[in-house]
């Protein structure tokens, strides 16, 4: 049985498909990957999968520090993935800031999109590299922006940059659909 969209929704078929895959991947992640925001332990169906998340959180903290320091910031990188400014504004890079969820969602979106398998075999790794760099820039930008406005952290982290990151994943998918997959 093939599901057909109403005629007036046909132009949005690809976008609807993108959203369905994104939502399914998101909820599959939410129901299978368990970890507290500030905790270091991450579980997948009860199995401890903390190591790659801890590694990536530490790496993102170091890379963000490197970018901020290169731009002239006097931020410090402390143990346990803390970035601290001299005015005592702190940011902790936790496992959920690793970008691994967004990398997984991007992979799902492209894997389930139309297109030749051989093209997906090079586009997915390329996209993962781009997602990796965008995540580091995202974390560095949030950290830089809260130096003098720590009260803006929630807005920046949970709303502006979170949805900008997903908009970027959408842009990668549009690039795939419009330029690569056909």
Secondary structure as GFF3:
##gff-version 3
##sequence-region A 1 182
A	DSSP	three_ten_helix	7	12	.	.	.	ID=ss1
A	DSSP	alpha_helix	13	32	.	.	.	ID=ss2
A	DSSP	beta_strand	33	34	.	.	.	ID=ss3
A	DSSP	beta_strand	43	44	.	.	.	ID=ss4
A	DSSP	beta_strand	47	48	.	.	.	ID=ss5
A	DSSP	alpha_helix	50	70	.	.	.	ID=ss6
A	DSSP	beta_strand	76	78	.	.	.	ID=ss7
A	DSSP	three_ten_helix	79	81	.	.	.	ID=ss8
A	DSSP	beta_strand	82	84	.	.	.	ID=ss9
A	DSSP	beta_strand	90	92	.	.	.	ID=ss10
A	DSSP	three_ten_helix	95	97	.	.	.	ID=ss11
A	DSSP	alpha_helix	100	111	.	.	.	ID=ss12
A	DSSP	alpha_helix	117	145	.	.	.	ID=ss13
A	DSSP	three_ten_helix	150	152	.	.	.	ID=ss14
A	DSSP	alpha_helix	153	155	.	.	.	ID=ss15
A	DSSP	pi_helix	156	160	.	.	.	ID=ss16
A	DSSP	alpha_helix	161	175	.	.	.	ID=ss17
A	DSSP	pi_helix	176	180	.	.	.	ID=ss18
###
